[in-house]
Amino acid sequence: MRCLEGKLEYTRIEGRGNTSNDVSAWERIYDGYLTKYGLSKHYIELLKVLKKKAELQVNYVLTKDKFSLTLLEIEEQNLNIMLSNNGNGMTIDQTLVHLSKFVGYFLRAKDITTGEYFTLLEEYKRINSMEHGKKNK
């Protein structure tokens, strides 16, 4: 989980490894995750915002239109909101507290894999959707 926060030294097994290998280890881990789970809707939306931001930057460079800077600031804010843990405003540790209540025991970030985290998160969402659907019927 810490790797998602940029702390790639957590890819090391039993402390073995070095900074130069951390990036390639994380890429292999993340590629495996993408192969298994694919891109989330949130990530696809994030890519769209990044693309729009890049287009606005190019437009400003080409036209020097000051309004592009205003639009660029808006996209920066959208990006910041989206990057705050899937746009829900919770940190990974806070999410783990909620997932801990769901599974009935305390989940520690250093003990859970990224795959397990996302599987639990998806299962939590699925169960909540089912329960919410039953309440509305």
N, C-alpha and C positions, 0 to 999 in steps of 0.2 A: 504494500500500500504506500509505503514511503517513496517508492520509485515514481509514483504518480505526482508526488510533490517535488520531484527533481532530485531526490536523494538516491542516486543510482548505486551508491556503495552497498545498498541493501540487496543487490543482485548477487553478491558474493556468498559463497557457501562456506560456512565455518571460518569466515574472515579471510579466506584465500582470495587473491585477486588484486587488481590495481585499477587506478582511475582510467587508464587507457583501455582496459578490457570491459569496464562497466557499461560503456555505451553499446558495444556490440552485444553484450549479454542481454541488456534491456531490449535491444531491437529484436533479438531472437525470441525473448519472452513475449513481447508485445505482438510480434508477428504470429506467434502461436495463438494468442488471445484473439486476434482479428480473424484468423482462420476458423477458430471454434465459434466465436460469437458474432463476427461481422462488425460493421460500424453501427453505433447507436444512432437513433434519430437526433439526439442532442449533438453528437459529433458532426453529423451531416449539416445541421443548422449552423454549427460553429464554423465549418468550412465555408458555408455560404456568406457568413458575416465577414470572414477573413478575405474572401474574394471581393466582396463589395468594398471593403476598406481599401484593398489594393487598387481597385478601379478608381476610387475617389482620389487616391494619392497620385495616380498617373494623370487623371484629369486635371488636378491642380498644377502639376508640373508642366503640363502642356498648355493650359489656358490661363493660369494664374488667377482663376476665378476664386474670390474670397469666400463665396458661398460654399464651395467645395470643402473649405476648412471647417465650416459649421457642420456640414454633413459628416465629415470625418470625425469630429468630436462626438457626434451622436453614435456613430458606429463603434468608437472606442468605448463608450459607456455600455453599449450592448454587449460588446466583447467582455468587458470586466464583469458584467452581471452573469454572463454565460460561464465564465471561467470560475466563478465562485461555487465550486462543487456541483456541477450540473445545473446551475441556475437556481438551486433551491436554498441557497444561503447558508447551508450547513457545511462544516468541515468534515473530512473523512472520519475523524475521531467522534464527532457528534453523530454521524450516520451509524458508526459502529455501536454506539450506545443504544440506538433504536433497534438495530439488528440483534443486539444482545438480548433485548427484551423479547424479541420475536422467537429466538432459538432457545431461550431459557438459561443461558450461561454467558459469562462475560467474554467478548471477543477482543483480543488484543491485536493491534495493527501488526506487530512484529511476528505474530503467530499465524496470520491468515494470508493465504496467497491472493493474488489479484483475481485469479479465476474463481476462487471460492467467494471472494467479496462480491463480484458481479453476479455470480449464480445466486447467492443469498439475496442480493438486492432485487434481482428479477423475480425470484420466488416470493419475496415480501410484497412486491408490487402486484403480482398475480393474485395472491391470497387476499390482499386488501381490495382489489378490484372485484373479486368474487363476493366478498362479504359486503361490499358497498352495493353491488348489484342486487344481492338478496334483500338488503334493507329497503331498497327502492321498489321492490315488487309487491 
